[in-house]
Amino acid sequence: MRLLPSVLAATTLALSSGAALAQSEPGVAIGATAGTAGVGLDVQIKAGSIFTLRGSLDRLTYSVDRSYDGVDYNADLAFDTVGAFIDMHPLGNGLLISGGAYLGDRDIGLNATPTAPVEIGGATFTPGQVGTLNGTIKLRDVAPFVGLGWDDTFYRRGRWGFRAIAGVALSDKPEVALRSTGGSLSNDPTFQARLRDESQRITDETEGYGLFPVIQLGLNYKF
């Protein structure tokens, strides 16, 4: 009978040690993702019982017609980014808090060929004077990210894991530059000054682009 407490204590210690070892066991996973940041690939490395290091490669392309300051543009969005993140699982399960950053080119190309008089920088010009307008809305190359989500890849049996995350990528105010080609005033210094004024007006309209919502789903495979 005296052996029973000792056996129970030894068994409990062995089980708790095994559980701790399983939680701290390293692991690697790869995954495919899709969402507002585009389609991409993830690589995850388990770094302890609650931390995961994650790297991503994402591409997002999209075209839409947008009007800025009364001029109709075709806007072509092209984001090619890599990401580096630390995911913390405070409860030791799939629930996560994520922090990190997206890095890379995040540009929106603008193109417009007016067919009626338009206002540029506070003055009105004819289509023949304006020609074709081209420009770029350029977001900063580094965008810090914070988010919440679920990823049970390292917290479930089996090789497959599910990922869902929502957050926001932060950026400074975009930089906008417009130029004119093919117009009778394209090379006119006064008209170019108007284009700079117009670029500033578009900058003010697109200031909210600095907060980019990230909603992402993914499927991971654990090695």
N, C-alpha and C positions, 0 to 999 in steps of 0.2 A: 504493500500500500504506500510505503514511503517513496517508492520509485515513481508513482503516478504523477505527483506534482513536477518532478524533474523531467519526466518524459513530455508532459504537456508544455512546460517552459521551453524545452529544447525544440519541440515541434513548432511552437509559436515563433521562436526566434528564427528558425529555418525558413518558415513561410514568409515572415516579414522581410528577411534578408533577400529572399528570392524575388519578392514583389518590388523591393527597392532596386534590385539589380535590373529587373525587367523594365522599370520606369526609366532608368538611366542608360539603358542599352542604346548605343548609337544606331542611327538608321539613315538611309538615303532614299529619296523618292523623286520621281519625275512626274510632271502632269501637263495637261492641256487645259487652257482657260479661254473664256470668252466673256465679253462684257463691254462696258463703256470705254475701257482703255484699249479695246481691240481684241484680236485673237493672239494667243501667245503660248509660250512654253515656260514652265516653272521647274526649278530644281530646289529641293529642300534637303537640309541636313539637320537631323535632330542633335541638339547641343545640351543635353540634360533632360531632367524630368519635365520642365515646363517651357523651355526655350527651343525655338526652331529658327535656323538661319535659312533665308529664302532669296533666291535670285530669279529674275524674270526677264523675258524678252517678248515685247509686244509690238504689234503693228496695227494701226487704225487708219483707214482711208474712207473718206466720205465726201460727197458733193451735194451742195444745196444752193438754192437761189436765195440771196439775202439782199436787203436794201439798207444802205448806210447813208445817212444824210440826204435821202431822196434819190440816190443813184442805185440802180439795180445791178448787182454783181452776181457772177457765178463764183461761189466760194468752194474751193477744194481743200479739204482738211487732210493733212498727212502727218501722222505721229509715228515716229520710229524711236522706241525707248527701251532702255534696259532699266531694271529696278533692283534695288538692294534693300532687304527688309529684315527685321527681327520680329518674329511672332511669339508672343508670350501667352501661355495657357495657364492662367492663374489657378484654376481648379483642377488641373491635371487631367482635363478631358478635352473635347474638341473646341470648346469656347476659347476664343483668342482675342487679344488686343495686338494690333499690328502698327509698327512705325518704321519709317524708312524714307526712300526717295526714288522718284523716277528721273532718269537722266537721258538726254538725247534731243534730237530735233523735234520740235512741236510747232509746226507752221500751218497757217491757213492762207492759201493763195487766192488772190482776188483778180477778177477779170470782168471788164464791162466795156461795151461799145454802144454808147448812147445813140438813139435814133431820134431824139428830140432835145431841145435845149435843156441843159442841166445847170444846177448851181454848184460851183466849185469854189470852196474857200470864201463864200459870201458874195460871189459875183456869178452872173449867168453867162454861159458860153454855148455856142452852137455845136452840133455834132462834128462839123468839119473842123472847127477850132480844137476840139478836144481829142479827136481820133479815138484810140483805144487806151483805156486805163488799165494798168496792171499794178499789182501791189502785193504785199505780204503782211499778214498779222502774225508777228513772231512772239511766241511765249518763251519765257525763260527756259534755258536748257536744263535747269535743276528745279524739280518740284517736290518739296517735302510732302510726305503722305502720312496720314493717321487713319485708322479704321478699326472696325469691330467685325467679328465674323465667327465662322465655324469651320474647323478642319480636323477631321477625326482620323487622318491618315496614320498617325503613330499611336492612336489611342483605341484601336479596335483590332480584332483578329482578322486575318486575311491580308491580302496584298493590296486591295483597292481601298481608296479613301475619297470622301466627298469634301469639296471646299465651296464655301459661299462667304463673301466679304462685301462690306459697304463702307465707304469712307470718302475722303476728299483729298485731292492733290492741290497744294497751294502754290501760287506763283505771283510774282510781282506784276504790275500793270504791263499789258502787252506793248510791244513796239510796232508801229505801223509806218510803212513807207509806200507812197504812191508815185507812179511815173506815167508819162503819156508818150505814146508813139503814134506816128501817122497823122497827127493833127497839124493844122497850120500854125498853131501856137505851142507845139510840143517843146520847142527849144527856146521859147520866149522866157526871159528871166522873171518878168512879172507873173506870167502864168505858172511858172515853177514855184514861185512864192505862194501862189494860191493853192497849189498842190500840197505844199507843206502845211498850210493852214487846214486843208481838208484832211490830211493825215492825222493831225491832232484831234480833229473832230471825231474821226473814226476811233482813235485811241480812247477818247472819252466814252464813246458808245460801247466799246468792247471791254471796258475795265472789269466787268463781272466775269470775263473769261478766265481771270486769274484763279477762280475757285472752280476746279474741275471735279464733278462728282464721279466716283469710281464705284461701280457695282459689277461684281465679277463672280462667275461660277466656274468650277473646275473639277476635274476628275484626275486623281493621282494613282500612281502605281509604286508600291513600296518594295525595295530590295531587301 
